[in-house]
Amino acid sequence: MIRQYTWHDWYLRHTDVVETPEDMKLGDVGRRMHVDHCIEALRVSLMCQADTTPLFIIKDPESSLGERADFSSHHKCRNFEKIRRWNEENQSG
């Protein structure tokens, strides 16, 4: 929804490629309220599930900054398929 809000004009012009969700047809205020809710949900998720794995900086004279980030740190990811299945099995209505 955030991407569609940001690129609203593109999505309106390309309805043959991507169907416009009903929430994006609510008018300026409705769209803004929905996107504000999406941003708040992302903020809460980032704050509550923050990854504190250290990100190491390596000196690299060939880099334009003289250093670069090492993204090879091990992270423990959640199994999104299990989360999706649980959500389907436990939704109400």
PyMOL Python script that loads the backbone (N, CA, C, O; Angstrom):
from pymol import cmd

cmd.read_pdbstr("""\
ATOM      1  N   MET A   1       0.818  -1.191   0.000  1.00  0.00           N
ATOM      2  CA  MET A   1       0.000   0.000   0.000  1.00  0.00           C
ATOM      3  C   MET A   1       0.866   1.260   0.000  1.00  0.00           C
ATOM      4  O   MET A   1       0.524   2.253  -0.643  1.00  0.00           O
ATOM      5  N   ILE A   2       1.978   1.217   0.717  1.00  0.00           N
ATOM      6  CA  ILE A   2       2.850   2.394   0.759  1.00  0.00           C
ATOM      7  C   ILE A   2       3.421   2.671  -0.633  1.00  0.00           C
ATOM      8  O   ILE A   2       3.461   3.819  -1.076  1.00  0.00           O
ATOM      9  N   ARG A   3       3.857   1.622  -1.311  1.00  0.00           N
ATOM     10  CA  ARG A   3       4.383   1.804  -2.667  1.00  0.00           C
ATOM     11  C   ARG A   3       3.295   2.344  -3.588  1.00  0.00           C
ATOM     12  O   ARG A   3       3.546   3.247  -4.386  1.00  0.00           O
ATOM     13  N   GLN A   4       2.106   1.801  -3.481  1.00  0.00           N
ATOM     14  CA  GLN A   4       1.019   2.258  -4.336  1.00  0.00           C
ATOM     15  C   GLN A   4       0.622   3.694  -4.014  1.00  0.00           C
ATOM     16  O   GLN A   4       0.232   4.447  -4.906  1.00  0.00           O
ATOM     17  N   TYR A   5       0.719   4.070  -2.759  1.00  0.00           N
ATOM     18  CA  TYR A   5       0.430   5.456  -2.384  1.00  0.00           C
ATOM     19  C   TYR A   5       1.484   6.395  -2.976  1.00  0.00           C
ATOM     20  O   TYR A   5       1.161   7.445  -3.533  1.00  0.00           O
ATOM     21  N   THR A   6       2.736   5.994  -2.844  1.00  0.00           N
ATOM     22  CA  THR A   6       3.837   6.818  -3.342  1.00  0.00           C
ATOM     23  C   THR A   6       3.774   6.968  -4.865  1.00  0.00           C
ATOM     24  O   THR A   6       4.065   8.038  -5.401  1.00  0.00           O
ATOM     25  N   TRP A   7       3.398   5.905  -5.547  1.00  0.00           N
ATOM     26  CA  TRP A   7       3.335   5.900  -7.014  1.00  0.00           C
ATOM     27  C   TRP A   7       1.881   5.864  -7.489  1.00  0.00           C
ATOM     28  O   TRP A   7       1.556   5.201  -8.474  1.00  0.00           O
ATOM     29  N   HIS A   8       1.028   6.570  -6.790  1.00  0.00           N
ATOM     30  CA  HIS A   8      -0.415   6.538  -7.048  1.00  0.00           C
ATOM     31  C   HIS A   8      -0.761   6.791  -8.518  1.00  0.00           C
ATOM     32  O   HIS A   8      -1.574   6.067  -9.093  1.00  0.00           O
ATOM     33  N   ASP A   9      -0.158   7.800  -9.123  1.00  0.00           N
ATOM     34  CA  ASP A   9      -0.466   8.118 -10.524  1.00  0.00           C
ATOM     35  C   ASP A   9      -0.124   6.965 -11.455  1.00  0.00           C
ATOM     36  O   ASP A   9      -0.881   6.664 -12.378  1.00  0.00           O
ATOM     37  N   TRP A  10       1.020   6.315 -11.218  1.00  0.00           N
ATOM     38  CA  TRP A  10       1.416   5.191 -12.067  1.00  0.00           C
ATOM     39  C   TRP A  10       0.391   4.076 -11.964  1.00  0.00           C
ATOM     40  O   TRP A  10      -0.025   3.521 -12.981  1.00  0.00           O
ATOM     41  N   TYR A  11      -0.022   3.741 -10.745  1.00  0.00           N
ATOM     42  CA  TYR A  11      -0.983   2.661 -10.561  1.00  0.00           C
ATOM     43  C   TYR A  11      -2.334   3.003 -11.200  1.00  0.00           C
ATOM     44  O   TYR A  11      -2.999   2.118 -11.738  1.00  0.00           O
ATOM     45  N   LEU A  12      -2.743   4.255 -11.148  1.00  0.00           N
ATOM     46  CA  LEU A  12      -3.988   4.638 -11.794  1.00  0.00           C
ATOM     47  C   LEU A  12      -3.900   4.505 -13.310  1.00  0.00           C
ATOM     48  O   LEU A  12      -4.883   4.141 -13.956  1.00  0.00           O
ATOM     49  N   ARG A  13      -2.739   4.795 -13.881  1.00  0.00           N
ATOM     50  CA  ARG A  13      -2.573   4.705 -15.339  1.00  0.00           C
ATOM     51  C   ARG A  13      -2.389   3.272 -15.824  1.00  0.00           C
ATOM     52  O   ARG A  13      -2.594   3.000 -17.007  1.00  0.00           O
ATOM     53  N   HIS A  14      -2.011   2.355 -14.948  1.00  0.00           N
ATOM     54  CA  HIS A  14      -1.701   0.983 -15.362  1.00  0.00           C
ATOM     55  C   HIS A  14      -2.659  -0.038 -14.752  1.00  0.00           C
ATOM     56  O   HIS A  14      -2.234  -1.107 -14.314  1.00  0.00           O
ATOM     57  N   THR A  15      -3.930   0.287 -14.724  1.00  0.00           N
ATOM     58  CA  THR A  15      -4.908  -0.640 -14.165  1.00  0.00           C
ATOM     59  C   THR A  15      -5.037  -1.902 -15.012  1.00  0.00           C
ATOM     60  O   THR A  15      -5.591  -2.900 -14.552  1.00  0.00           O
ATOM     61  N   ASP A  16      -4.532  -1.868 -16.243  1.00  0.00           N
ATOM     62  CA  ASP A  16      -4.543  -3.073 -17.075  1.00  0.00           C
ATOM     63  C   ASP A  16      -3.488  -4.073 -16.596  1.00  0.00           C
ATOM     64  O   ASP A  16      -3.603  -5.268 -16.868  1.00  0.00           O
ATOM     65  N   VAL A  17      -2.465  -3.598 -15.889  1.00  0.00           N
ATOM     66  CA  VAL A  17      -1.389  -4.456 -15.394  1.00  0.00           C
ATOM     67  C   VAL A  17      -1.615  -4.826 -13.936  1.00  0.00           C
ATOM     68  O   VAL A  17      -1.426  -5.981 -13.553  1.00  0.00           O
ATOM     69  N   VAL A  18      -2.016  -3.859 -13.119  1.00  0.00           N
ATOM     70  CA  VAL A  18      -2.190  -4.052 -11.681  1.00  0.00           C
ATOM     71  C   VAL A  18      -3.557  -3.514 -11.274  1.00  0.00           C
ATOM     72  O   VAL A  18      -3.902  -2.370 -11.570  1.00  0.00           O
ATOM     73  N   GLU A  19      -4.322  -4.350 -10.598  1.00  0.00           N
ATOM     74  CA  GLU A  19      -5.637  -3.902 -10.130  1.00  0.00           C
ATOM     75  C   GLU A  19      -5.456  -2.942  -8.955  1.00  0.00           C
ATOM     76  O   GLU A  19      -4.699  -3.229  -8.028  1.00  0.00           O
ATOM     77  N   THR A  20      -6.141  -1.816  -8.995  1.00  0.00           N
ATOM     78  CA  THR A  20      -6.057  -0.834  -7.919  1.00  0.00           C
ATOM     79  C   THR A  20      -6.870  -1.334  -6.732  1.00  0.00           C
ATOM     80  O   THR A  20      -8.071  -1.567  -6.867  1.00  0.00           O
ATOM     81  N   PRO A  21      -6.235  -1.505  -5.564  1.00  0.00           N
ATOM     82  CA  PRO A  21      -6.983  -1.947  -4.385  1.00  0.00           C
ATOM     83  C   PRO A  21      -8.054  -0.929  -4.006  1.00  0.00           C
ATOM     84  O   PRO A  21      -7.893   0.270  -4.235  1.00  0.00           O
ATOM     85  N   GLU A  22      -9.132  -1.410  -3.434  1.00  0.00           N
ATOM     86  CA  GLU A  22     -10.246  -0.535  -3.045  1.00  0.00           C
ATOM     87  C   GLU A  22      -9.790   0.583  -2.118  1.00  0.00           C
ATOM     88  O   GLU A  22     -10.275   1.709  -2.219  1.00  0.00           O
ATOM     89  N   ASP A  23      -8.855   0.277  -1.211  1.00  0.00           N
ATOM     90  CA  ASP A  23      -8.389   1.289  -0.262  1.00  0.00           C
ATOM     91  C   ASP A  23      -7.722   2.471  -0.951  1.00  0.00           C
ATOM     92  O   ASP A  23      -7.683   3.568  -0.394  1.00  0.00           O
ATOM     93  N   MET A  24      -7.195   2.262  -2.156  1.00  0.00           N
ATOM     94  CA  MET A  24      -6.542   3.353  -2.876  1.00  0.00           C
ATOM     95  C   MET A  24      -7.561   4.213  -3.608  1.00  0.00           C
ATOM     96  O   MET A  24      -7.200   5.236  -4.190  1.00  0.00           O
ATOM     97  N   LYS A  25      -8.829   3.815  -3.588  1.00  0.00           N
ATOM     98  CA  LYS A  25      -9.889   4.578  -4.242  1.00  0.00           C
ATOM     99  C   LYS A  25     -10.694   5.404  -3.247  1.00  0.00           C
ATOM    100  O   LYS A  25     -11.748   5.937  -3.594  1.00  0.00           O
ATOM    101  N   LEU A  26     -10.205   5.516  -2.008  1.00  0.00           N
ATOM    102  CA  LEU A  26     -10.956   6.172  -0.941  1.00  0.00           C
ATOM    103  C   LEU A  26     -10.870   7.688  -0.967  1.00  0.00           C
ATOM    104  O   LEU A  26     -11.529   8.345  -0.161  1.00  0.00           O
ATOM    105  N   GLY A  27     -10.092   8.258  -1.849  1.00  0.00           N
ATOM    106  CA  GLY A  27      -9.869   9.704  -1.846  1.00  0.00           C
ATOM    107  C   GLY A  27      -8.597  10.018  -1.076  1.00  0.00           C
ATOM    108  O   GLY A  27      -8.007   9.149  -0.434  1.00  0.00           O
ATOM    109  N   ASP A  28      -8.192  11.271  -1.155  1.00  0.00           N
ATOM    110  CA  ASP A  28      -6.916  11.674  -0.554  1.00  0.00           C
ATOM    111  C   ASP A  28      -6.832  11.366   0.932  1.00  0.00           C
ATOM    112  O   ASP A  28      -5.831  10.813   1.387  1.00  0.00           O
ATOM    113  N   VAL A  29      -7.852  11.708   1.694  1.00  0.00           N
ATOM    114  CA  VAL A  29      -7.821  11.507   3.143  1.00  0.00           C
ATOM    115  C   VAL A  29      -7.839  10.017   3.482  1.00  0.00           C
ATOM    116  O   VAL A  29      -7.080   9.570   4.342  1.00  0.00           O
ATOM    117  N   GLY A  30      -8.688   9.255   2.823  1.00  0.00           N
ATOM    118  CA  GLY A  30      -8.771   7.810   3.076  1.00  0.00           C
ATOM    119  C   GLY A  30      -7.473   7.097   2.768  1.00  0.00           C
ATOM    120  O   GLY A  30      -7.018   6.246   3.533  1.00  0.00           O
ATOM    121  N   ARG A  31      -6.875   7.455   1.628  1.00  0.00           N
ATOM    122  CA  ARG A  31      -5.585   6.850   1.260  1.00  0.00           C
ATOM    123  C   ARG A  31      -4.530   7.192   2.294  1.00  0.00           C
ATOM    124  O   ARG A  31      -3.771   6.325   2.727  1.00  0.00           O
ATOM    125  N   ARG A  32      -4.480   8.457   2.691  1.00  0.00           N
ATOM    126  CA  ARG A  32      -3.469   8.891   3.665  1.00  0.00           C
ATOM    127  C   ARG A  32      -3.648   8.175   4.996  1.00  0.00           C
ATOM    128  O   ARG A  32      -2.667   7.761   5.613  1.00  0.00           O
ATOM    129  N   MET A  33      -4.891   8.025   5.442  1.00  0.00           N
ATOM    130  CA  MET A  33      -5.145   7.331   6.713  1.00  0.00           C
ATOM    131  C   MET A  33      -4.691   5.872   6.629  1.00  0.00           C
ATOM    132  O   MET A  33      -4.100   5.349   7.573  1.00  0.00           O
ATOM    133  N   HIS A  34      -4.967   5.218   5.499  1.00  0.00           N
ATOM    134  CA  HIS A  34      -4.567   3.822   5.345  1.00  0.00           C
ATOM    135  C   HIS A  34      -3.047   3.697   5.347  1.00  0.00           C
ATOM    136  O   HIS A  34      -2.495   2.824   6.018  1.00  0.00           O
ATOM    137  N   VAL A  35      -2.374   4.561   4.604  1.00  0.00           N
ATOM    138  CA  VAL A  35      -0.916   4.506   4.530  1.00  0.00           C
ATOM    139  C   VAL A  35      -0.296   4.876   5.871  1.00  0.00           C
ATOM    140  O   VAL A  35       0.712   4.284   6.256  1.00  0.00           O
ATOM    141  N   ASP A  36      -0.862   5.830   6.588  1.00  0.00           N
ATOM    142  CA  ASP A  36      -0.373   6.141   7.931  1.00  0.00           C
ATOM    143  C   ASP A  36      -0.440   4.902   8.819  1.00  0.00           C
ATOM    144  O   ASP A  36       0.475   4.648   9.603  1.00  0.00           O
ATOM    145  N   HIS A  37      -1.518   4.133   8.700  1.00  0.00           N
ATOM    146  CA  HIS A  37      -1.657   2.900   9.471  1.00  0.00           C
ATOM    147  C   HIS A  37      -0.573   1.900   9.071  1.00  0.00           C
ATOM    148  O   HIS A  37       0.015   1.249   9.934  1.00  0.00           O
ATOM    149  N   CYS A  38      -0.305   1.773   7.775  1.00  0.00           N
ATOM    150  CA  CYS A  38       0.743   0.859   7.299  1.00  0.00           C
ATOM    151  C   CYS A  38       2.111   1.261   7.850  1.00  0.00           C
ATOM    152  O   CYS A  38       2.877   0.411   8.306  1.00  0.00           O
ATOM    153  N   ILE A  39       2.412   2.551   7.806  1.00  0.00           N
ATOM    154  CA  ILE A  39       3.698   3.043   8.305  1.00  0.00           C
ATOM    155  C   ILE A  39       3.808   2.785   9.808  1.00  0.00           C
ATOM    156  O   ILE A  39       4.871   2.394  10.292  1.00  0.00           O
ATOM    157  N   GLU A  40       2.741   2.997  10.535  1.00  0.00           N
ATOM    158  CA  GLU A  40       2.756   2.737  11.986  1.00  0.00           C
ATOM    159  C   GLU A  40       2.979   1.260  12.266  1.00  0.00           C
ATOM    160  O   GLU A  40       3.721   0.913  13.185  1.00  0.00           O
ATOM    161  N   ALA A  41       2.349   0.382  11.489  1.00  0.00           N
ATOM    162  CA  ALA A  41       2.547  -1.061  11.678  1.00  0.00           C
ATOM    163  C   ALA A  41       4.007  -1.439  11.413  1.00  0.00           C
ATOM    164  O   ALA A  41       4.578  -2.254  12.136  1.00  0.00           O
ATOM    165  N   LEU A  42       4.606  -0.851  10.381  1.00  0.00           N
ATOM    166  CA  LEU A  42       6.029  -1.104  10.109  1.00  0.00           C
ATOM    167  C   LEU A  42       6.905  -0.584  11.244  1.00  0.00           C
ATOM    168  O   LEU A  42       7.852  -1.255  11.655  1.00  0.00           O
ATOM    169  N   ARG A  43       6.592   0.612  11.753  1.00  0.00           N
ATOM    170  CA  ARG A  43       7.379   1.192  12.843  1.00  0.00           C
ATOM    171  C   ARG A  43       7.348   0.288  14.073  1.00  0.00           C
ATOM    172  O   ARG A  43       8.387   0.011  14.672  1.00  0.00           O
ATOM    173  N   VAL A  44       6.158  -0.169  14.448  1.00  0.00           N
ATOM    174  CA  VAL A  44       6.023  -1.035  15.611  1.00  0.00           C
ATOM    175  C   VAL A  44       6.788  -2.341  15.385  1.00  0.00           C
ATOM    176  O   VAL A  44       7.492  -2.815  16.276  1.00  0.00           O
ATOM    177  N   SER A  45       6.649  -2.911  14.205  1.00  0.00           N
ATOM    178  CA  SER A  45       7.348  -4.160  13.908  1.00  0.00           C
ATOM    179  C   SER A  45       8.863  -3.981  13.977  1.00  0.00           C
ATOM    180  O   SER A  45       9.563  -4.812  14.555  1.00  0.00           O
ATOM    181  N   LEU A  46       9.361  -2.912  13.396  1.00  0.00           N
ATOM    182  CA  LEU A  46      10.803  -2.666  13.439  1.00  0.00           C
ATOM    183  C   LEU A  46      11.299  -2.463  14.864  1.00  0.00           C
ATOM    184  O   LEU A  46      12.368  -2.953  15.229  1.00  0.00           O
ATOM    185  N   MET A  47      10.529  -1.746  15.664  1.00  0.00           N
ATOM    186  CA  MET A  47      10.954  -1.492  17.043  1.00  0.00           C
ATOM    187  C   MET A  47      10.871  -2.752  17.893  1.00  0.00           C
ATOM    188  O   MET A  47      11.739  -2.987  18.734  1.00  0.00           O
ATOM    189  N   CYS A  48       9.840  -3.564  17.686  1.00  0.00           N
ATOM    190  CA  CYS A  48       9.653  -4.752  18.523  1.00  0.00           C
ATOM    191  C   CYS A  48      10.503  -5.938  18.066  1.00  0.00           C
ATOM    192  O   CYS A  48      10.862  -6.787  18.882  1.00  0.00           O
ATOM    193  N   GLN A  49      10.823  -6.007  16.801  1.00  0.00           N
ATOM    194  CA  GLN A  49      11.567  -7.144  16.254  1.00  0.00           C
ATOM    195  C   GLN A  49      12.961  -6.732  15.797  1.00  0.00           C
ATOM    196  O   GLN A  49      13.556  -7.392  14.945  1.00  0.00           O
ATOM    197  N   ALA A  50      13.474  -5.666  16.348  1.00  0.00           N
ATOM    198  CA  ALA A  50      14.755  -5.118  15.884  1.00  0.00           C
ATOM    199  C   ALA A  50      15.862  -6.172  15.927  1.00  0.00           C
ATOM    200  O   ALA A  50      15.968  -6.945  16.879  1.00  0.00           O
ATOM    201  N   ASP A  51      16.667  -6.185  14.897  1.00  0.00           N
ATOM    202  CA  ASP A  51      17.801  -7.107  14.785  1.00  0.00           C
ATOM    203  C   ASP A  51      19.036  -6.393  15.323  1.00  0.00           C
ATOM    204  O   ASP A  51      19.473  -5.383  14.771  1.00  0.00           O
ATOM    205  N   THR A  52      19.586  -6.924  16.395  1.00  0.00           N
ATOM    206  CA  THR A  52      20.755  -6.294  17.016  1.00  0.00           C
ATOM    207  C   THR A  52      22.059  -6.965  16.604  1.00  0.00           C
ATOM    208  O   THR A  52      23.099  -6.754  17.229  1.00  0.00           O
ATOM    209  N   THR A  53      21.999  -7.781  15.542  1.00  0.00           N
ATOM    210  CA  THR A  53      23.220  -8.401  15.041  1.00  0.00           C
ATOM    211  C   THR A  53      24.200  -7.310  14.635  1.00  0.00           C
ATOM    212  O   THR A  53      23.843  -6.415  13.870  1.00  0.00           O
ATOM    213  N   PRO A  54      25.443  -7.373  15.141  1.00  0.00           N
ATOM    214  CA  PRO A  54      26.412  -6.330  14.765  1.00  0.00           C
ATOM    215  C   PRO A  54      26.685  -6.317  13.262  1.00  0.00           C
ATOM    216  O   PRO A  54      26.733  -7.367  12.620  1.00  0.00           O
ATOM    217  N   LEU A  55      26.858  -5.154  12.728  1.00  0.00           N
ATOM    218  CA  LEU A  55      27.227  -4.974  11.331  1.00  0.00           C
ATOM    219  C   LEU A  55      28.659  -4.443  11.344  1.00  0.00           C
ATOM    220  O   LEU A  55      28.923  -3.344  11.830  1.00  0.00           O
ATOM    221  N   PHE A  56      29.556  -5.226  10.814  1.00  0.00           N
ATOM    222  CA  PHE A  56      30.967  -4.860  10.862  1.00  0.00           C
ATOM    223  C   PHE A  56      31.349  -3.982   9.674  1.00  0.00           C
ATOM    224  O   PHE A  56      30.868  -4.177   8.558  1.00  0.00           O
ATOM    225  N   ILE A  57      32.211  -3.024   9.935  1.00  0.00           N
ATOM    226  CA  ILE A  57      32.736  -2.136   8.905  1.00  0.00           C
ATOM    227  C   ILE A  57      34.189  -2.542   8.659  1.00  0.00           C
ATOM    228  O   ILE A  57      34.989  -2.630   9.590  1.00  0.00           O
ATOM    229  N   ILE A  58      34.509  -2.785   7.402  1.00  0.00           N
ATOM    230  CA  ILE A  58      35.850  -3.231   7.014  1.00  0.00           C
ATOM    231  C   ILE A  58      36.544  -2.107   6.265  1.00  0.00           C
ATOM    232  O   ILE A  58      35.973  -1.505   5.355  1.00  0.00           O
ATOM    233  N   LYS A  59      37.769  -1.834   6.655  1.00  0.00           N
ATOM    234  CA  LYS A  59      38.551  -0.831   5.926  1.00  0.00           C
ATOM    235  C   LYS A  59      38.816  -1.380   4.530  1.00  0.00           C
ATOM    236  O   LYS A  59      39.263  -2.515   4.367  1.00  0.00           O
ATOM    237  N   ASP A  60      38.534  -0.556   3.529  1.00  0.00           N
ATOM    238  CA  ASP A  60      38.692  -0.971   2.133  1.00  0.00           C
ATOM    239  C   ASP A  60      39.157   0.220   1.318  1.00  0.00           C
ATOM    240  O   ASP A  60      38.347   1.053   0.912  1.00  0.00           O
ATOM    241  N   PRO A  61      40.468   0.306   1.073  1.00  0.00           N
ATOM    242  CA  PRO A  61      40.999   1.461   0.341  1.00  0.00           C
ATOM    243  C   PRO A  61      40.448   1.588  -1.075  1.00  0.00           C
ATOM    244  O   PRO A  61      40.509   2.669  -1.661  1.00  0.00           O
ATOM    245  N   GLU A  62      39.914   0.512  -1.635  1.00  0.00           N
ATOM    246  CA  GLU A  62      39.367   0.565  -2.996  1.00  0.00           C
ATOM    247  C   GLU A  62      37.955   1.142  -3.018  1.00  0.00           C
ATOM    248  O   GLU A  62      37.458   1.529  -4.075  1.00  0.00           O
ATOM    249  N   SER A  63      37.311   1.199  -1.861  1.00  0.00           N
ATOM    250  CA  SER A  63      35.955   1.757  -1.771  1.00  0.00           C
ATOM    251  C   SER A  63      36.038   3.277  -1.828  1.00  0.00           C
ATOM    252  O   SER A  63      37.017   3.871  -1.375  1.00  0.00           O
ATOM    253  N   SER A  64      35.010   3.901  -2.385  1.00  0.00           N
ATOM    254  CA  SER A  64      35.007   5.363  -2.472  1.00  0.00           C
ATOM    255  C   SER A  64      34.991   6.011  -1.090  1.00  0.00           C
ATOM    256  O   SER A  64      35.406   7.160  -0.942  1.00  0.00           O
ATOM    257  N   LEU A  65      34.520   5.290  -0.088  1.00  0.00           N
ATOM    258  CA  LEU A  65      34.475   5.817   1.279  1.00  0.00           C
ATOM    259  C   LEU A  65      35.666   5.353   2.126  1.00  0.00           C
ATOM    260  O   LEU A  65      35.864   5.829   3.244  1.00  0.00           O
ATOM    261  N   GLY A  66      36.456   4.421   1.582  1.00  0.00           N
ATOM    262  CA  GLY A  66      37.591   3.896   2.335  1.00  0.00           C
ATOM    263  C   GLY A  66      37.203   2.763   3.272  1.00  0.00           C
ATOM    264  O   GLY A  66      38.051   2.230   3.988  1.00  0.00           O
ATOM    265  N   GLU A  67      35.960   2.403   3.271  1.00  0.00           N
ATOM    266  CA  GLU A  67      35.474   1.293   4.081  1.00  0.00           C
ATOM    267  C   GLU A  67      34.190   0.769   3.463  1.00  0.00           C
ATOM    268  O   GLU A  67      33.575   1.421   2.619  1.00  0.00           O
ATOM    269  N   ARG A  68      33.793  -0.437   3.903  1.00  0.00           N
ATOM    270  CA  ARG A  68      32.559  -1.035   3.399  1.00  0.00           C
ATOM    271  C   ARG A  68      31.945  -1.897   4.499  1.00  0.00           C
ATOM    272  O   ARG A  68      32.639  -2.349   5.410  1.00  0.00           O
ATOM    273  N   ALA A  69      30.657  -2.113   4.404  1.00  0.00           N
ATOM    274  CA  ALA A  69      29.952  -2.940   5.387  1.00  0.00           C
ATOM    275  C   ALA A  69      30.105  -4.410   5.021  1.00  0.00           C
ATOM    276  O   ALA A  69      30.083  -4.779   3.847  1.00  0.00           O
ATOM    277  N   ASP A  70      30.259  -5.237   6.041  1.00  0.00           N
ATOM    278  CA  ASP A  70      30.311  -6.684   5.855  1.00  0.00           C
ATOM    279  C   ASP A  70      28.920  -7.238   6.185  1.00  0.00           C
ATOM    280  O   ASP A  70      28.529  -7.295   7.351  1.00  0.00           O
ATOM    281  N   PHE A  71      28.182  -7.643   5.154  1.00  0.00           N
ATOM    282  CA  PHE A  71      26.814  -8.114   5.340  1.00  0.00           C
ATOM    283  C   PHE A  71      26.737  -9.629   5.532  1.00  0.00           C
ATOM    284  O   PHE A  71      25.653 -10.205   5.438  1.00  0.00           O
ATOM    285  N   SER A  72      27.874 -10.281   5.799  1.00  0.00           N
ATOM    286  CA  SER A  72      27.862 -11.741   5.921  1.00  0.00           C
ATOM    287  C   SER A  72      27.574 -12.218   7.343  1.00  0.00           C
ATOM    288  O   SER A  72      27.712 -13.407   7.630  1.00  0.00           O
ATOM    289  N   SER A  73      27.180 -11.316   8.231  1.00  0.00           N
ATOM    290  CA  SER A  73      26.831 -11.719   9.597  1.00  0.00           C
ATOM    291  C   SER A  73      25.670 -12.705   9.556  1.00  0.00           C
ATOM    292  O   SER A  73      24.788 -12.612   8.703  1.00  0.00           O
ATOM    293  N   HIS A  74      25.685 -13.648  10.490  1.00  0.00           N
ATOM    294  CA  HIS A  74      24.613 -14.647  10.553  1.00  0.00           C
ATOM    295  C   HIS A  74      23.400 -14.040  11.260  1.00  0.00           C
ATOM    296  O   HIS A  74      23.515 -13.507  12.363  1.00  0.00           O
ATOM    297  N   HIS A  75      22.242 -14.128  10.614  1.00  0.00           N
ATOM    298  CA  HIS A  75      20.982 -13.649  11.192  1.00  0.00           C
ATOM    299  C   HIS A  75      20.048 -14.840  11.327  1.00  0.00           C
ATOM    300  O   HIS A  75      20.093 -15.762  10.513  1.00  0.00           O
ATOM    301  N   LYS A  76      19.216 -14.826  12.333  1.00  0.00           N
ATOM    302  CA  LYS A  76      18.219 -15.878  12.515  1.00  0.00           C
ATOM    303  C   LYS A  76      16.889 -15.357  11.982  1.00  0.00           C
ATOM    304  O   LYS A  76      16.248 -14.516  12.611  1.00  0.00           O
ATOM    305  N   CYS A  77      16.486 -15.851  10.842  1.00  0.00           N
ATOM    306  CA  CYS A  77      15.236 -15.410  10.226  1.00  0.00           C
ATOM    307  C   CYS A  77      14.090 -16.310  10.661  1.00  0.00           C
ATOM    308  O   CYS A  77      14.288 -17.484  10.975  1.00  0.00           O
ATOM    309  N   ARG A  78      12.920 -15.759  10.674  1.00  0.00           N
ATOM    310  CA  ARG A  78      11.728 -16.535  10.965  1.00  0.00           C
ATOM    311  C   ARG A  78      11.276 -17.250   9.691  1.00  0.00           C
ATOM    312  O   ARG A  78      11.567 -16.811   8.579  1.00  0.00           O
ATOM    313  N   ASN A  79      10.568 -18.345   9.875  1.00  0.00           N
ATOM    314  CA  ASN A  79      10.035 -19.087   8.747  1.00  0.00           C
ATOM    315  C   ASN A  79       8.708 -18.439   8.346  1.00  0.00           C
ATOM    316  O   ASN A  79       7.668 -18.711   8.946  1.00  0.00           O
ATOM    317  N   PHE A  80       8.758 -17.580   7.327  1.00  0.00           N
ATOM    318  CA  PHE A  80       7.571 -16.813   6.948  1.00  0.00           C
ATOM    319  C   PHE A  80       6.439 -17.717   6.480  1.00  0.00           C
ATOM    320  O   PHE A  80       5.271 -17.398   6.704  1.00  0.00           O
ATOM    321  N   GLU A  81       6.754 -18.830   5.839  1.00  0.00           N
ATOM    322  CA  GLU A  81       5.709 -19.755   5.384  1.00  0.00           C
ATOM    323  C   GLU A  81       4.936 -20.313   6.580  1.00  0.00           C
ATOM    324  O   GLU A  81       3.715 -20.450   6.510  1.00  0.00           O
ATOM    325  N   LYS A  82       5.627 -20.634   7.673  1.00  0.00           N
ATOM    326  CA  LYS A  82       4.935 -21.109   8.884  1.00  0.00           C
ATOM    327  C   LYS A  82       4.051 -20.015   9.470  1.00  0.00           C
ATOM    328  O   LYS A  82       2.941 -20.293   9.926  1.00  0.00           O
ATOM    329  N   ILE A  83       4.524 -18.792   9.464  1.00  0.00           N
ATOM    330  CA  ILE A  83       3.728 -17.668   9.971  1.00  0.00           C
ATOM    331  C   ILE A  83       2.483 -17.481   9.109  1.00  0.00           C
ATOM    332  O   ILE A  83       1.384 -17.288   9.630  1.00  0.00           O
ATOM    333  N   ARG A  84       2.659 -17.539   7.790  1.00  0.00           N
ATOM    334  CA  ARG A  84       1.523 -17.380   6.870  1.00  0.00           C
ATOM    335  C   ARG A  84       0.492 -18.482   7.091  1.00  0.00           C
ATOM    336  O   ARG A  84      -0.708 -18.214   7.151  1.00  0.00           O
ATOM    337  N   ARG A  85       0.971 -19.739   7.212  1.00  0.00           N
ATOM    338  CA  ARG A  85       0.057 -20.863   7.449  1.00  0.00           C
ATOM    339  C   ARG A  85      -0.693 -20.701   8.766  1.00  0.00           C
ATOM    340  O   ARG A  85      -1.903 -20.922   8.818  1.00  0.00           O
ATOM    341  N   TRP A  86       0.017 -20.314   9.842  1.00  0.00           N
ATOM    342  CA  TRP A  86      -0.614 -20.109  11.131  1.00  0.00           C
ATOM    343  C   TRP A  86      -1.701 -19.043  11.014  1.00  0.00           C
ATOM    344  O   TRP A  86      -2.792 -19.201  11.562  1.00  0.00           O
ATOM    345  N   ASN A  87      -1.405 -17.974  10.311  1.00  0.00           N
ATOM    346  CA  ASN A  87      -2.364 -16.890  10.140  1.00  0.00           C
ATOM    347  C   ASN A  87      -3.620 -17.399   9.424  1.00  0.00           C
ATOM    348  O   ASN A  87      -4.738 -17.081   9.829  1.00  0.00           O
ATOM    349  N   GLU A  88      -3.436 -18.180   8.368  1.00  0.00           N
ATOM    350  CA  GLU A  88      -4.591 -18.722   7.642  1.00  0.00           C
ATOM    351  C   GLU A  88      -5.436 -19.631   8.536  1.00  0.00           C
ATOM    352  O   GLU A  88      -6.665 -19.578   8.499  1.00  0.00           O
ATOM    353  N   GLU A  89      -4.769 -20.464   9.340  1.00  0.00           N
ATOM    354  CA  GLU A  89      -5.470 -21.425  10.183  1.00  0.00           C
ATOM    355  C   GLU A  89      -6.165 -20.758  11.369  1.00  0.00           C
ATOM    356  O   GLU A  89      -7.108 -21.322  11.924  1.00  0.00           O
ATOM    357  N   ASN A  90      -5.718 -19.581  11.760  1.00  0.00           N
ATOM    358  CA  ASN A  90      -6.239 -18.944  12.972  1.00  0.00           C
ATOM    359  C   ASN A  90      -6.996 -17.639  12.718  1.00  0.00           C
ATOM    360  O   ASN A  90      -7.312 -16.920  13.666  1.00  0.00           O
ATOM    361  N   GLN A  91      -7.287 -17.328  11.472  1.00  0.00           N
ATOM    362  CA  GLN A  91      -8.017 -16.087  11.211  1.00  0.00           C
ATOM    363  C   GLN A  91      -9.495 -16.260  11.595  1.00  0.00           C
ATOM    364  O   GLN A  91     -10.056 -17.354  11.526  1.00  0.00           O
ATOM    365  N   SER A  92     -10.077 -15.173  11.986  1.00  0.00           N
ATOM    366  CA  SER A  92     -11.493 -15.222  12.369  1.00  0.00           C
ATOM    367  C   SER A  92     -12.366 -14.870  11.183  1.00  0.00           C
ATOM    368  O   SER A  92     -11.922 -14.197  10.252  1.00  0.00           O
ATOM    369  N   GLY A  93     -13.591 -15.319  11.216  1.00  0.00           N
ATOM    370  CA  GLY A  93     -14.543 -14.951  10.176  1.00  0.00           C
ATOM    371  C   GLY A  93     -14.500 -15.875   9.090  1.00  0.00           C
ATOM    372  O   GLY A  93     -15.239 -15.721   8.118  1.00  0.00           O
TER     373      GLY A  93
END
""", "prot")
cmd.dss("prot")
cmd.show_as("cartoon", "prot")
cmd.util.cbc("prot")
cmd.orient("prot")
